[in-house]
Amino acid sequence: MNLMRYKIWYFIFSFLMILPGLYFLMSGGLKLGIDFTGGALLEYKIEKEVKVEDLKKVVEEKGVGIGQITSAGKNIYIVRTKPLEQDQLDAIKTSLAKNYGEIEERRVENVGPVIGSELRQKAIYALILTSIAIVLYISFSFRKVPKPTSSLRFGIAAIAALLHDVLIVVGAFAILGKFLGVEVDTLFVTALLTIIGFSVHDTIVVFDRIRENLIKNIGKKFIDVVNISVVQTLGRSLNTSLTVVFVLVALLLFGGETIRWFVVALLIGIISGTYSSIFNATALLVWWEEKLGH
């Protein structure tokens, strides 16, 4: 099975998948949540069931700009707004009690714009430092790969696959933010870091088999060794990813509103990571070997 002969098509497919998200990311950017922009997060348990649209009208009557209202369980609602003073919080609670009966205030969090800016900056730093650490780690771990193949190429190919997955997820959320108003928060950053870890793990599984087969098949063409390695690890990679996907689908269906988009981000990233580890990272290694030589 010569999977690597289609490597250019794998690159084209990835480009076509990334392009729409990249367009919306550059034209409109991500819809940032209060974790990054600053604001208030309020969680109420209301005595009776309420339509989100009606709840929004009641809160807006108090002159509060609402970012988003979501249902987080039976009669539990989460309201995201601009930063609020205590008298505004009291007014909202009083108004809700007047319209809907007994109100339980379960959570009130205020995040200032300075804290939001720091979180955004730290999230970017975390992604950059993680990428650098991965290149160094893979380059060191694969230092004994038979020459003239370079261990640095393995590290760079892994980062290319990682960036592919990040762009897919970020682009998807730029589209979701544009059309569904989905905001990104610290959970989204957590999902990205998790996806990075999974993507690299899956890539290393394939790369490690390539390294083993390079040692066993010295003198054989690089593309042939890669094809053998991909075929040998394909079943394992797919089975591992499917078990994770099944768990995430269950969480998406039964996990509740508060983690819905976190799970969606993981689902997109896991599927993308499985594809990129097999068909992007390894294909890039083969392309590099063929075009740039030793």
SULPENOR-V940065 format. One record per residue. N is the residue number from 1. SS is DSSP state (alpha for helix, beta for strand, coil for the rest). PHI is phi as a letter, one per 30 degrees, with the letter a starting at -180 (NA if undefined). PSI is psi in whole degrees, 0 to 359 (NA if undefined). Layout:
N/SS/PHI/PSI, N/SS/PHI/PSI
//
This chain:
1/coil/NA/110, 2/coil/c/79, 3/alpha/d/329, 4/alpha/d/349, 5/alpha/d/345, 6/alpha/c/18, 7/alpha/e/322, 8/alpha/d/324, 9/alpha/d/325, 10/alpha/d/318, 11/alpha/d/318, 12/alpha/d/316, 13/alpha/d/315, 14/alpha/d/318, 15/alpha/d/317, 16/alpha/d/329, 17/alpha/d/324, 18/alpha/d/326, 19/alpha/e/311, 20/alpha/d/315, 21/alpha/d/323, 22/alpha/d/323, 23/alpha/d/311, 24/alpha/d/330, 25/alpha/d/319, 26/alpha/d/329, 27/alpha/d/323, 28/coil/b/342, 29/coil/i/183, 30/coil/d/150, 31/coil/d/102, 32/beta/d/138, 33/coil/d/181, 34/alpha/d/341, 35/alpha/e/331, 36/alpha/c/328, 37/alpha/c/342, 38/coil/j/143, 39/beta/l/191, 40/beta/c/144, 41/beta/b/120, 42/beta/c/135, 43/beta/b/123, 44/beta/b/144, 45/beta/c/121, 46/beta/c/143, 47/coil/e/320, 48/coil/b/163, 49/coil/d/137, 50/coil/b/143, 51/coil/d/139, 52/alpha/e/321, 53/alpha/d/319, 54/alpha/d/320, 55/alpha/d/321, 56/alpha/d/320, 57/alpha/d/318, 58/alpha/d/317, 59/alpha/d/320, 60/alpha/d/337, 61/coil/d/338, 62/coil/c/13, 63/coil/i/24, 64/coil/c/125, 65/coil/d/119, 66/beta/c/132, 67/beta/d/317, 68/beta/a/144, 69/beta/b/128, 70/beta/b/151, 71/beta/d/133, 72/coil/b/26, 73/coil/k/189, 74/coil/d/111, 75/coil/i/23, 76/beta/c/131, 77/beta/b/141, 78/beta/c/126, 79/beta/c/126, 80/beta/c/126, 81/beta/b/180, 82/coil/d/167, 83/coil/e/138, 84/coil/b/148, 85/coil/d/166, 86/alpha/d/323, 87/alpha/d/328, 88/alpha/d/320, 89/alpha/d/318, 90/alpha/d/320, 91/alpha/d/320, 92/alpha/d/314, 93/alpha/d/319, 94/alpha/d/318, 95/alpha/d/319, 96/alpha/d/318, 97/alpha/d/323, 98/alpha/d/323, 99/alpha/d/328, 100/alpha/b/6, 101/coil/j/211, 102/coil/d/133, 103/beta/b/131, 104/beta/c/118, 105/beta/d/106, 106/beta/c/333, 107/beta/a/137, 108/beta/b/117, 109/beta/b/130, 110/beta/c/126, 111/beta/c/119, 112/coil/d/158, 113/alpha/d/332, 114/alpha/d/314, 115/alpha/d/319, 116/alpha/d/319, 117/alpha/d/320, 118/alpha/d/319, 119/alpha/d/318, 120/alpha/d/317, 121/alpha/d/317, 122/alpha/d/326, 123/alpha/d/318, 124/alpha/d/316, 125/alpha/d/319, 126/alpha/d/317, 127/alpha/d/319, 128/alpha/d/312, 129/alpha/d/323, 130/alpha/d/317, 131/alpha/d/316, 132/alpha/d/316, 133/alpha/d/322, 134/alpha/d/316, 135/alpha/e/314, 136/alpha/d/318, 137/alpha/d/313, 138/alpha/d/320, 139/alpha/d/320, 140/alpha/d/316, 141/alpha/d/330, 142/coil/c/22, 143/coil/d/337, 144/coil/c/11, 145/coil/d/139, 146/coil/e/134, 147/coil/d/155, 148/coil/d/8, 149/coil/d/135, 150/coil/c/134, 151/alpha/d/333, 152/alpha/d/326, 153/alpha/d/322, 154/alpha/d/317, 155/alpha/d/316, 156/alpha/d/320, 157/alpha/d/322, 158/alpha/d/320, 159/alpha/d/322, 160/alpha/d/316, 161/alpha/d/322, 162/alpha/d/314, 163/alpha/d/324, 164/alpha/e/313, 165/alpha/d/319, 166/alpha/d/316, 167/alpha/d/322, 168/alpha/d/312, 169/alpha/d/313, 170/alpha/d/318, 171/alpha/d/319, 172/alpha/d/320, 173/alpha/d/337, 174/alpha/d/321, 175/alpha/d/315, 176/alpha/d/324, 177/alpha/d/324, 178/alpha/d/316, 179/alpha/c/335, 180/alpha/c/0, 181/coil/i/25, 182/coil/d/127, 183/coil/c/153, 184/beta/c/142, 185/coil/b/196, 186/alpha/d/332, 187/alpha/d/327, 188/alpha/d/319, 189/alpha/d/319, 190/alpha/e/317, 191/alpha/d/318, 192/alpha/d/316, 193/alpha/d/323, 194/alpha/d/318, 195/alpha/d/319, 196/alpha/e/314, 197/alpha/d/317, 198/alpha/d/317, 199/alpha/d/314, 200/alpha/d/320, 201/alpha/e/313, 202/alpha/d/321, 203/alpha/d/318, 204/alpha/d/326, 205/alpha/e/315, 206/alpha/d/315, 207/alpha/d/321, 208/alpha/d/322, 209/alpha/d/323, 210/alpha/d/316, 211/alpha/d/315, 212/alpha/d/316, 213/alpha/d/332, 214/alpha/d/322, 215/alpha/d/320, 216/alpha/d/336, 217/coil/b/50, 218/coil/d/130, 219/coil/j/344, 220/coil/d/152, 221/coil/e/141, 222/alpha/e/318, 223/alpha/d/326, 224/alpha/d/319, 225/alpha/d/318, 226/alpha/d/318, 227/alpha/e/314, 228/alpha/e/315, 229/alpha/d/319, 230/alpha/d/316, 231/alpha/d/320, 232/alpha/d/329, 233/alpha/c/352, 234/alpha/e/311, 235/alpha/d/317, 236/alpha/d/316, 237/alpha/d/315, 238/alpha/d/317, 239/alpha/d/318, 240/alpha/d/315, 241/alpha/d/321, 242/alpha/d/321, 243/alpha/d/321, 244/alpha/d/318, 245/alpha/d/319, 246/alpha/d/317, 247/alpha/d/316, 248/alpha/d/322, 249/alpha/d/319, 250/alpha/d/318, 251/alpha/d/322, 252/alpha/d/322, 253/alpha/d/324, 254/alpha/b/1, 255/coil/d/347, 256/coil/j/169, 257/alpha/d/324, 258/alpha/d/332, 259/alpha/c/8, 260/alpha/e/307, 261/alpha/d/335, 262/alpha/d/315, 263/alpha/d/319, 264/alpha/d/316, 265/alpha/d/316, 266/alpha/d/318, 267/alpha/e/312, 268/alpha/d/316, 269/alpha/d/320, 270/alpha/d/316, 271/alpha/d/315, 272/alpha/d/319, 273/alpha/d/321, 274/alpha/d/316, 275/alpha/d/312, 276/alpha/d/326, 277/alpha/d/322, 278/alpha/d/315, 279/alpha/c/351, 280/alpha/c/307, 281/alpha/d/311, 282/alpha/d/321, 283/alpha/d/323, 284/alpha/d/321, 285/alpha/e/314, 286/alpha/d/314, 287/alpha/e/316, 288/alpha/d/316, 289/alpha/d/318, 290/alpha/d/318, 291/alpha/d/322, 292/alpha/c/348, 293/coil/i/198, 294/coil/d/NA
//
